[in-house]
Amino acid sequence: MDDIALELGVSKSTVSRALAGSARISEGTKKRVSECARMHGFIPNLAAKALAVRKTLNIAAVMPLEATNSEMMFFHECLSGMAKRAAEADYSVLVCLSDSEGGTQNQLEKIIQNRKVDGVVLMQLRHDDRNLSYLENENFPFVVIGSVDDENVYQVDSRMAESCEAFTRECVYRELNAGVIGEKGNVLFVCGSLDVEANNNRLSGFFQGMENKDFESVQYAVCTDFEDIDTSVCDGQWKLILCSDDVVCLRVISILKANGIEIGRDVKLASFHDSVLLSTNNPPVSALKVDSFSLGEGAVDSVLALVSKKPVAKKSFIDCSFIFRSSTD
């Protein structure tokens, strides 16, 4: 900053404010300073910046341990969006992995107590989530990806329950109109663990979707136990199977194929979450498309606003879309 100030004939404080993007500095001066810095190969010292603003320039992303599985595409895409948006703000993302028992809490506590992060993004909530309770008690800046029944929690969501309700109705209507579902046509919803709040929202959406006077003749059932999936899926009465997400759907696909049940002919199949693994399956699977990358970006935007004490909406939403493929044709 001394060198730039000397070359441009301005004060060091002007250079500092210009590099920080201060509104007190004119756009012309900011441009001159940034061009001078770029021409000489000067880059900001982020460690020094962190000390100056008394921040770590890190945020924590808390995600389930199983998210490291290559099939868990949602978390990979969401984390990519978080990393992109964080980098644009000179922040880094520190990943905390949580087991099904909430074992990440001690790790998260240490990170916060050691002042390693400025804010936290909870990428998945479980029933009675201890991380959520801890962050609320500590009054620490955090955002939840998904929907939670707590008006005090900042959330970035895809309107999961409403989207699943609409997608359920659309899928059933399509099969009714095609004559696939009739008096003897039944629908099965295969759901992941209800300990995960997102699955409760999907289940709620499914039930709401089936509560339609046009569907009174359609019988349906729900399978929420992975140990029962094999026997439930292979029951020959199902004409349409809906899955809570892409991972569950891949399990159902493997069971159907192993039992010689042809998807698209013997049974129609759709998922409440899309992924490249479903779009490239043979046949490609109809799905609810959630922009996971944008969810990650939105979560970082919200948590950094909280860290900076800027106004931010309690709830922000990412739109979903329906993609119908060969599995329901």
C-alpha positions, 0 to 999 in steps of 0.5 A: 500500500505504501508503494501504491500510495507513493506512485499515485500520489495519494495517502496510504489510507486512501489506498487501503479504503480503495482496495477494501471497496469503501463507498467513501472512495470515488470509483475513479480512484478505486480503478486507479488503485486496482490497476496499479496493484494489478500492474505490479502484481500486488495481491492482498494479504488475507491474513493481514486483512483478517487481523485488521477486521477481526475476522477469520474469513472462514465459514463452517459447512456442517454436512453428514458423514455419508455426504462424502459418498460419491452418490450424494450429489446434492452435498457436492453441488451445494458445497461447490456453490458455497465455495464459489460464493465464499471465494468471491468474498475472500472467504474460505469454507471449512467442512465439518462432517457429522455422523448420524448421532450428531457427533460433529457437535464437539468438533463444531464447538471447538471450531467456534470456541477457538474462533476459527470461523465467523459463521456456520451453514448447516447443510442438513438438519436432523430431528432435535438437531444438537448443532442447531440448539448449540448455535442458537444458545451461543447466538452465533451467526448461522444459516440452515439449508432447508426448512425448519419450523422455527421463525428465529432461524435463517433459512435458504430453502427450495420450498421442499414440501410445496414442491413435492406436493406439486410434483406428486400431483403432476406425476399422478395426473400424468399416469391417470390420464395415460390410463396407467393408474386406475381402479387397480393402480397403486402408488408407493412412496419410498422415503429415506430416514425420517430422522432427517428433517428434509425427508419429513418435508418430502413426506408431508408434500407427498401426503398433501399431493395425494389429498386430491378428490381426483385421486380418491380411487388411487390407493397408496402406501409409504415405505420409510424403512430401508430394511423393507424396501426390497419386499415393498418395491417388488410387490407387483401392485405398484404402478407408480413409485415415487422416491424421496431423493436420488440416493433412495431412487438408485436403490429402488432402481437396483432392486427393480432391475435385479427382479426383472421389473422394467422401469417405464413399462412395468412400473413408472418411477420418479424422484423428489431430487434429481442428479446426473446419476438419474438423468444418465440412467437407462432409462432416464428418471423423471425428477424434481430439479433443485438448483443445489449450487444456488442453494449453496450460494444463497446460504453463503450470501445469508450467513455473510450478511449476518456476520457483517450485521447487514439486513437479510431475509429470514427465509430465502427460496430457490425455485424448483422445476419438474423434469419428465423423462422416459421412466414415466413415459 
